[in-house]
Structure formats: C-alpha cells, structure tokens
Amino acid sequence: MVNYYFTLALRSLKRNTVLTVLMIAAIGVGIGASMTTLTMFRAMAGDPIPNKSRQLFAVQIDNWGPKKSVVGSDKDNLQEQISYPDAAGLMNAHAAHRQSAMYATGFALTPSNPDLRPFQVQARAAYADFFPMFELPFRYGSPWTLADDDAHADVVVIGHDLNDKVFGGANSVGKTLNLDGHEYRVVGVLERWEPTPKFYDLNNNKYGKPEEAFIPFTRAIDQQLTTWGNNNCNGDTPPVPGWEGRIHSECIWLQFWVELPTAADVEHYRSFLNNYAAEQRRLGRFHWAPNTRIRNAREWLAYEHAVSTEVRILVLVSFSFLAVCLLNAMGLMLAKIMGRAGDIGVRRALGASRRAIFAQCLIEAGVVGLAGGLLGLALTALGLAGLRSLLSDEVNRLTHFSISDIAIAVTLSVVATVLAGLYPTWRAAQVQPAWQLKAQ
C-alpha cells in the first residue's frame, strides 16, 4: 500500500511542476541555511574528549583578591590561568590521580637536512601525565616518564606533521632535534590529534591546531622558555625584572589540569584546593578567604564561552528562517491540494477512506521533504565552501560535513515537511465527494 501511495505522490507532483519546484526550493533553502550554521555550531560546541570530559578538571585559584576585577569571569572573580608559584605548589602536592601544569611556548627548529631551512615550531611545556590524561595517540614510541620530569630531561614528543616534515614520516624515536640551538631526543611521535576546540588551553587560539612539539615543563623552566600564550599581570609588574621576576610573581600564564576518576576524588581535590588556598593565606601570600574552583571539560567550555553568543543567535535566526520557508511550503501544499479537490472527491466517491486520502497526501509531503533535504545538502555544501573562503584557517577546520550531519539534514527536512503538511493533508481528507461531483 505504501508503494501505491508513493507512486500516486510522484504522479501528483509531476502534474504541477511549478508548484512542486517552488515547494522543494523553499524547503531546500531553509535546510541549507539552518544546516550550514548548525554544522558550524555542532563542531564548535562538541565534546572534544567525550570518554573523559567528566573526569578532567581545569583548576582555578584566586591569587589576586576580591579588589581586582577579572573581565569575563562570570562574577566569580577567578582567573582563567594560574601563577607559577601555585603551579609548583600543586604539582608538589600530588593530590590528583594525574596532573599537569602547562603552557604554550615555541622554538626555532634547525633541521639536520641541509635542504630544509630553519623554521618556527609551536610547542607545549607539560608533565608526563599530559599524554595519558588527554589520551594522545602515539604512532611511534611513547611519552617521556615521570623520572624524565624529575631529571629535567632533554626529551621531546613531536606531532605527526612535524615528523613527516623533518623525518619523512619514518620512525624518528631516538633521533635528535635542534630546538633553539639545543639538542632534544625524540621519545615519541603522535598520530594525528586535533581536539576541537583546544579545550586544555582556550586562552590561546581555541580553534587552532595542537602544538607540534611537547617538552617537559621542568626543562622549559630551566631553559627560560617564554610563553607564546596569554600572560596577565593585571596591571602589576613582576617585583624583580626578567625570568626570576616572572616565576615568583602573581602573573598568570599557566594552565593546570587534573584527572579525577571518581566523585570521591573530585570532593577530595576540592577540599585539598581550599586547604591549599587557606594555607597560602596563613603564610601571608593571600589576604582573603579561599576562592577556588575545579570545572570539568564540559563546564570549562561553557565557562569560557567556547561558543560565542553571536553564533548561538545565528543558529536561532537560521532556524527561524527555516520556519518561514516551511510556512511558505505549507501554503503551496495547501494550494496544490485544493486544486486537486475534484480528483480527491472522485477517489472518495469510489470508496477511498479519509484515512487513505490522508496517508496519500502525507506521503506526498514526505517525498517533497526528501527532495528538499537533498537540495538542502547541496546548498549546505555551497554554504560551507563560502565560509571557508571568508574565515581563518583555524575555523575552516570546522566546516566539514559528517555522516551524522547528512542524516540530521535529511531527517529534519522530511519530518519538518510532514509536520508542515499536516494541515493541508487534513484539509484534503475533509473534501466532501458529493460537493465535488456536483461541481463537476
């Protein structure tokens, strides 16, 4: 029976090509606009590490006090990063299952291959726990060890692209890299790893690519590698100029993440963090009540407004436009069905029930929705291509279609069109055969 109604629907759509094309175009344009913005929104708002997002926590400590306001902190007056004294204190306490202080830095890399010129490399200074904590996949080798952290070892983990560029994609474990004139031994090579957004450091190019090299935090401090990221002293200058002043100051420039597998671990760490801040107050460093927070990865993305209000508004506007398109399609469907009132009356007179008429017209609406969804996919692809030409390279990484996006577009189109067609279909089922036959 469904095949029969589907055949009738196709015949009906062919009878009035202009109205059919207009309906499909209205739905396709609405789907294209809404799916273009939704695809971008879903990529920006997605969970970058779904397996562990509820176990990974960003740490915040108020080391400036309530008299100094923090812009964009949702009125809790907490800094988004921490100072070096706090990072050192937390690392030495070993209160979490895994933990890592970290910061963005970089080098000038001088390749051993004379055919390659020196170039800059973005890097991250971190502890060994960084790799298992954030589940970085390895192509060759492994992370450095906790012993390497303690030894301030000259070791480096490099990314997939950097290994391809310098070593031609071969296993480079055991080889050395000249970074800022210093030799580092490669202990591991990563597979491609690109969390979106870069949740572990949202202050520095949140939709950019991950760093190309990773070295021990302790070695970076020894080498006095300056931060390539955000550094905020809130108007104050370090009490001592230079590197020593930096690491003893209350300037914030480090990120600190911990892994807490259980709810009990979370509560224990919250208590530890408050006790740590209270201890700093007793030592005379802080002069205010403890103010600390830990937020899991999803909470951190919301706190940092990883998806801007403007993007959310754009999604709302695009779906409002889709609603307008569906209203237009509904009007066209109603006009088309009312134009076939005579045919429907004859079918009713020949014994077709209202339920049969309703099913036939509803399937016809579904066919229109399917065609509109396919057109919407093509328009979405054009929309994303247009965005790629306007936006930065970092954002362009988000403008891609996945299988789930295609499924959403087609399903949304069919369901929305069927819902929009409910009223015209109901009107068709109410056609009185006697009136129509008399009019004939």
CORURUR-V484864 format. One record per residue. RES is the residue in three letters. PHI is phi as a letter, one per 20 degrees, with the letter a starting at -180 (none if undefined). Layout:
res | phi
RES | PHI
RES | PHI
This chain:
res | phi
MET | none
VAL | f
ASN | f
TYR | f
TYR | f
PHE | f
THR | f
LEU | f
ALA | f
LEU | f
ARG | f
SER | f
LEU | f
LYS | f
ARG | f
ASN | c
THR | f
VAL | f
LEU | f
THR | f
VAL | f
LEU | f
MET | f
ILE | f
ALA | f
ALA | f
ILE | f
GLY | f
VAL | f
GLY | f
ILE | f
GLY | g
ALA | f
SER | f
MET | f
THR | f
THR | f
LEU | f
THR | f
MET | f
PHE | f
ARG | f
ALA | f
MET | f
ALA | d
GLY | f
ASP | e
PRO | f
ILE | b
PRO | g
ASN | f
LYS | c
SER | f
ARG | e
GLN | d
LEU | d
PHE | c
ALA | e
VAL | d
GLN | c
ILE | c
ASP | e
ASN | d
TRP | d
GLY | n
PRO | f
LYS | f
LYS | d
SER | f
VAL | d
VAL | f
GLY | m
SER | d
ASP | l
LYS | m
ASP | e
ASN | l
LEU | d
GLN | f
GLU | e
GLN | c
ILE | c
SER | e
TYR | f
PRO | g
ASP | f
ALA | f
ALA | f
GLY | f
LEU | f
MET | f
ASN | f
ALA | f
HIS | l
ALA | e
ALA | d
HIS | g
ARG | c
GLN | b
SER | b
ALA | e
MET | a
TYR | a
ALA | e
THR | b
GLY | a
PHE | c
ALA | d
LEU | e
THR | d
PRO | f
SER | f
ASN | f
PRO | f
ASP | f
LEU | d
ARG | e
PRO | g
PHE | b
GLN | e
VAL | c
GLN | f
ALA | c
ARG | c
ALA | e
ALA | b
TYR | e
ALA | g
ASP | f
PHE | g
PHE | f
PRO | f
MET | f
PHE | d
GLU | l
LEU | f
PRO | e
PHE | d
ARG | e
TYR | c
GLY | m
SER | b
PRO | f
TRP | f
THR | d
LEU | f
ALA | f
ASP | f
ASP | g
ASP | f
ALA | e
HIS | l
ALA | f
ASP | e
VAL | c
VAL | b
VAL | d
ILE | d
GLY | e
HIS | g
ASP | f
LEU | f
ASN | f
ASP | f
LYS | f
VAL | e
PHE | d
GLY | m
GLY | n
ALA | f
ASN | f
SER | d
VAL | g
GLY | n
LYS | e
THR | d
LEU | c
ASN | e
LEU | d
ASP | l
GLY | m
HIS | c
GLU | e
TYR | d
ARG | e
VAL | f
VAL | d
GLY | a
VAL | c
LEU | e
GLU | f
ARG | f
TRP | b
GLU | c
PRO | f
THR | c
PRO | f
LYS | f
PHE | f
TYR | f
ASP | b
LEU | f
ASN | f
ASN | c
ASN | l
LYS | f
TYR | d
GLY | e
LYS | f
PRO | f
GLU | f
GLU | e
ALA | b
PHE | c
ILE | c
PRO | f
PHE | g
THR | f
ARG | f
ALA | f
ILE | f
ASP | g
GLN | f
GLN | l
LEU | f
THR | f
THR | f
TRP | e
GLY | d
ASN | f
ASN | c
ASN | c
CYS | d
ASN | l
GLY | n
ASP | e
THR | d
PRO | g
PRO | f
VAL | c
PRO | f
GLY | n
TRP | f
GLU | f
GLY | f
ARG | f
ILE | f
HIS | d
SER | e
GLU | e
CYS | f
ILE | d
TRP | b
LEU | d
GLN | d
PHE | c
TRP | c
VAL | c
GLU | d
LEU | c
PRO | f
THR | c
ALA | f
ALA | f
ASP | f
VAL | f
GLU | f
HIS | f
TYR | f
ARG | g
SER | f
PHE | g
LEU | f
ASN | f
ASN | f
TYR | f
ALA | f
ALA | f
GLU | f
GLN | f
ARG | f
ARG | f
LEU | f
GLY | n
ARG | f
PHE | d
HIS | c
TRP | b
ALA | f
PRO | g
ASN | c
THR | c
ARG | b
ILE | c
ARG | c
ASN | f
ALA | g
ARG | f
GLU | f
TRP | f
LEU | f
ALA | f
TYR | f
GLU | e
HIS | l
ALA | g
VAL | d
SER | f
THR | f
GLU | f
VAL | f
ARG | f
ILE | f
LEU | f
VAL | f
LEU | f
VAL | f
SER | f
PHE | f
SER | f
PHE | f
LEU | f
ALA | f
VAL | f
CYS | f
LEU | f
LEU | f
ASN | f
ALA | f
MET | f
GLY | f
LEU | f
MET | f
LEU | f
ALA | f
LYS | f
ILE | f
MET | f
GLY | f
ARG | d
ALA | g
GLY | f
ASP | f
ILE | f
GLY | f
VAL | f
ARG | f
ARG | f
ALA | f
LEU | e
GLY | o
ALA | f
SER | e
ARG | f
ARG | f
ALA | f
ILE | f
PHE | f
ALA | f
GLN | f
CYS | f
LEU | f
ILE | f
GLU | f
ALA | f
GLY | f
VAL | f
VAL | f
GLY | f
LEU | f
ALA | f
GLY | f
GLY | f
LEU | f
LEU | f
GLY | f
LEU | f
ALA | f
LEU | f
THR | f
ALA | g
LEU | f
GLY | f
LEU | f
ALA | f
GLY | f
LEU | f
ARG | f
SER | e
LEU | d
LEU | e
SER | f
ASP | f
GLU | f
VAL | f
ASN | g
ARG | f
LEU | e
THR | e
HIS | c
PHE | e
SER | d
ILE | g
SER | f
ASP | f
ILE | f
ALA | f
ILE | f
ALA | f
VAL | f
THR | f
LEU | f
SER | f
VAL | f
VAL | f
ALA | f
THR | f
VAL | f
LEU | f
ALA | f
GLY | e
LEU | f
TYR | f
PRO | g
THR | f
TRP | f
ARG | f
ALA | f
ALA | f
GLN | e
VAL | f
GLN | e
PRO | f
ALA | f
TRP | f
GLN | f
LEU | f
LYS | f
ALA | f
GLN | f
